[in-house]
């Protein structure tokens, strides 16, 4: 008799506040979109979607969290890793700053752990921010000697691209995508000069789905088994109980 598996594999998103806030439904003038809800719907009964984003965190904390999670969470099939936005802050008051070489080392540690635990990995590169809007919305922070600079962020982007090439891993280059965006990316894609609105998250969602299809087609929703049979194929309740209990 068939034994039903009630525990699908996991798809975990690691990152900072941009990942943490991706459960939110952030509107713009044309749509409301939630990244996590979209993935939950896309992979319903196929993979469990888990958010491991922590506001203000960097790759320093991320590498430690990733190590703990992959060693203790069973059956992680896929993970996205999205650090660099906070890491690339600089200045004497920039407590979040992670020097470039340490950033590389942290991401490399994550890459090696993912290989050991057979977790398919997608790296996500940080993108643009609008410092003028950030200064206006958070004037108390603008008085501190800490800075974000797009050209400085690009060094972290390039590091991720180099690691992707070295380890043959996909990298979603949001920096380049925003750069090529035809329109006002700050107004159209961000909610506060840094965090994504619905349109920004929709771009990220579509890129992740595209990468999965191209790099890990076995993990595309259409290619994964559905947890439990369709209601039209249900056996008798006694047989269903036996299948669930594996007896």
C-alpha positions as CSV (number, residue, x, y, z in Angstrom):
1,X,0.0,0.0,0.0
2,X,1.2,3.5,-0.8
3,X,2.6,5.5,2.1
4,X,1.9,9.2,2.0
5,X,4.6,11.8,2.6
6,X,3.1,14.7,4.6
7,X,6.4,16.7,4.7
8,X,7.3,18.4,1.5
9,X,10.8,19.8,1.1
10,X,11.7,23.3,2.0
11,X,12.5,26.4,0.0
12,X,14.2,28.9,2.4
13,X,14.9,32.6,1.7
14,X,17.8,34.0,3.7
15,X,18.6,37.7,3.9
16,X,18.1,41.0,5.6
17,X,15.1,43.3,5.9
18,X,14.3,43.1,2.2
19,X,13.8,39.4,2.7
20,X,12.0,39.8,6.0
21,X,9.5,42.3,4.7
22,X,8.7,40.2,1.7
23,X,5.6,38.8,3.4
24,X,4.1,42.3,3.4
25,X,1.7,43.3,0.7
26,X,3.3,46.6,-0.5
27,X,1.2,48.6,-2.9
28,X,2.0,51.0,-5.7
29,X,-0.2,52.7,-8.1
30,X,-0.8,49.6,-10.2
31,X,-0.6,46.5,-8.1
32,X,-0.3,45.0,-4.7
33,X,2.2,42.1,-4.5
34,X,3.6,39.9,-1.8
35,X,6.7,37.9,-2.7
36,X,6.3,35.2,0.0
37,X,2.5,34.8,-0.7
38,X,3.3,34.4,-4.4
39,X,5.8,31.7,-3.7
40,X,3.5,30.0,-1.2
41,X,0.8,29.9,-3.8
42,X,3.2,28.8,-6.6
43,X,4.6,25.9,-4.5
44,X,1.4,25.0,-2.5
45,X,1.6,21.3,-1.7
46,X,5.0,21.1,-3.4
47,X,7.5,22.9,-1.1
48,X,7.2,24.7,2.2
49,X,8.3,28.3,1.9
50,X,10.3,29.6,4.9
51,X,11.4,33.2,5.5
52,X,14.7,33.6,7.2
53,X,15.2,37.3,6.7
54,X,16.3,39.5,9.6
55,X,16.2,43.3,9.4
56,X,19.7,44.9,9.8
57,X,21.6,41.7,9.5
58,X,24.6,41.2,7.2
59,X,26.5,38.2,5.8
60,X,28.3,38.0,9.2
61,X,25.2,36.9,10.9
62,X,23.8,35.2,7.8
63,X,26.7,32.7,7.5
64,X,26.1,31.6,11.1
65,X,22.4,31.4,10.6
66,X,22.7,29.4,7.4
67,X,25.1,27.0,9.0
68,X,22.7,26.3,11.9
69,X,19.6,26.0,9.7
70,X,21.0,23.6,7.1
71,X,22.4,21.4,9.8
72,X,19.1,21.2,11.7
73,X,16.3,21.7,9.2
74,X,15.4,18.5,7.3
75,X,15.1,18.3,3.5
76,X,16.0,21.8,2.4
77,X,15.8,21.7,-1.4
78,X,16.4,25.3,-2.4
79,X,17.6,28.5,-0.8
80,X,18.1,32.1,-1.9
81,X,20.8,34.2,-0.2
82,X,20.4,37.9,-0.4
83,X,23.1,39.9,1.5
84,X,25.2,42.9,0.6
85,X,22.8,45.8,1.1
86,X,23.8,46.3,4.7
87,X,27.3,44.9,4.3
88,X,28.2,47.7,1.8
89,X,27.4,50.5,4.2
90,X,30.5,52.4,5.2
91,X,31.8,55.2,7.5
92,X,32.9,55.2,11.2
93,X,29.3,55.0,12.4
94,X,28.4,52.2,10.0
95,X,28.1,49.4,12.5
96,X,26.6,47.1,9.8
97,X,29.6,47.4,7.5
98,X,31.3,44.2,6.4
99,X,34.6,44.6,4.6
100,X,34.6,43.2,1.1
101,X,37.0,40.4,1.7
102,X,35.0,39.2,4.8
103,X,31.8,39.5,2.8
104,X,33.4,37.2,0.2
105,X,34.5,34.8,2.9
106,X,31.0,34.7,4.4
107,X,29.3,34.0,1.1
108,X,31.9,31.4,0.2
109,X,31.2,29.6,3.5
110,X,27.5,29.6,2.7
111,X,28.2,28.2,-0.8
112,X,30.4,25.4,0.6
113,X,27.8,24.4,3.2
114,X,25.0,24.3,0.6
115,X,27.1,21.9,-1.4
116,X,27.7,19.6,1.6
117,X,24.0,19.5,2.4
118,X,22.8,19.3,-1.2
119,X,20.9,22.6,-1.1
120,X,20.4,24.2,-4.4
121,X,21.5,27.8,-4.1
122,X,20.5,31.1,-5.7
123,X,22.6,34.2,-4.9
124,X,21.0,37.6,-5.1
125,X,23.1,40.7,-5.6
126,X,22.1,44.0,-3.9
127,X,20.8,46.8,-6.0
128,X,20.3,50.6,-6.1
129,X,19.1,52.8,-3.3
130,X,18.0,56.5,-3.2
131,X,20.1,58.3,-0.5
132,X,18.1,61.5,-0.9
133,X,14.9,59.8,0.1
134,X,16.6,57.9,2.9
135,X,18.0,61.1,4.3
136,X,14.6,62.8,4.1
137,X,12.7,59.9,5.7
138,X,15.3,59.1,8.4
139,X,17.1,62.4,9.2
140,X,18.5,61.1,12.5
141,X,20.4,58.5,10.6
142,X,21.7,60.9,8.0
143,X,23.4,62.9,10.7
144,X,25.6,59.9,11.5
145,X,28.8,59.3,9.6
146,X,27.6,56.3,7.7
147,X,27.1,56.1,4.0
148,X,25.5,54.1,1.2
149,X,27.0,54.6,-2.3
150,X,25.9,52.9,-5.4
151,X,29.4,52.6,-6.8
152,X,30.6,51.1,-3.5
153,X,27.7,48.6,-3.6
154,X,28.8,47.5,-7.1
155,X,32.0,46.1,-5.5
156,X,29.8,43.7,-3.5
157,X,27.8,42.9,-6.6
158,X,31.0,42.0,-8.5
159,X,32.1,39.8,-5.7
160,X,28.9,37.8,-5.9
161,X,29.2,37.5,-9.7
162,X,32.8,36.3,-9.3
163,X,31.7,33.7,-6.8
164,X,28.8,32.6,-9.0
165,X,31.2,32.0,-11.9
166,X,33.8,30.3,-9.6
167,X,31.3,27.9,-8.2
168,X,28.9,27.6,-11.2
169,X,26.0,29.1,-9.3
170,X,23.2,31.4,-10.5
171,X,23.4,35.1,-9.4
172,X,20.4,37.4,-9.8
173,X,22.0,40.7,-10.6
174,X,19.4,43.2,-9.4
175,X,21.9,45.9,-9.7
176,X,22.0,45.5,-13.5
177,X,18.2,45.0,-13.7
178,X,17.6,48.3,-11.9
179,X,20.2,49.9,-14.0
180,X,18.4,48.9,-17.2
181,X,15.0,49.7,-15.8
182,X,13.1,52.0,-18.2
183,X,11.5,54.4,-15.8
184,X,12.1,56.0,-12.4
185,X,13.4,53.0,-10.4
186,X,13.3,54.9,-7.1
187,X,9.7,55.8,-7.5
188,X,8.5,52.7,-9.3
189,X,10.3,49.9,-7.5
190,X,11.1,51.2,-3.9
191,X,8.9,52.2,-1.1
192,X,11.3,54.3,1.0
193,X,14.5,54.6,-1.1
194,X,15.8,51.2,0.0
195,X,13.1,48.6,0.5
196,X,11.1,47.1,-2.4
197,X,7.4,47.9,-3.1
198,X,5.1,45.5,-4.9
199,X,6.7,46.1,-8.3
200,X,10.2,45.6,-7.0
201,X,9.3,42.3,-5.4
202,X,7.5,41.2,-8.6
203,X,10.7,41.7,-10.5
204,X,12.6,39.6,-7.9
205,X,9.9,36.9,-7.9
206,X,10.0,36.6,-11.7
207,X,13.8,36.4,-11.7
208,X,13.9,33.6,-9.1
209,X,11.3,31.6,-11.0
210,X,13.3,32.1,-14.2
211,X,16.5,30.9,-12.5
212,X,14.8,27.9,-11.0
213,X,13.5,26.9,-14.4
214,X,16.9,27.3,-16.1
215,X,19.3,26.0,-13.4
216,X,17.2,23.7,-11.3
217,X,14.3,22.5,-13.5
218,X,13.7,19.5,-11.2
219,X,12.6,22.0,-8.6
220,X,10.1,23.9,-10.8
221,X,6.6,23.5,-9.4
222,X,5.4,21.6,-12.4
223,X,8.1,19.0,-11.9
224,X,7.5,18.3,-8.2
225,X,5.0,15.8,-6.8
226,X,2.0,17.0,-5.0
227,X,1.7,16.2,-1.3
228,X,-1.3,13.9,-0.8
229,X,-3.6,12.8,-3.6
230,X,-6.3,14.9,-5.3
231,X,-9.7,14.6,-3.5
232,X,-11.0,12.7,-6.5
233,X,-8.4,10.0,-6.0
234,X,-8.9,9.6,-2.3
235,X,-9.1,6.0,-1.0
236,X,-11.5,4.9,1.7
237,X,-11.0,6.6,5.0
238,X,-9.5,3.4,6.5
239,X,-7.0,3.0,3.6
240,X,-6.3,6.7,3.9
241,X,-5.5,6.3,7.6
242,X,-3.2,3.4,6.7
243,X,-1.4,5.4,4.0
244,X,-0.9,8.4,6.3
245,X,0.4,6.2,9.1
246,X,2.5,4.1,6.8
247,X,1.0,0.8,7.8
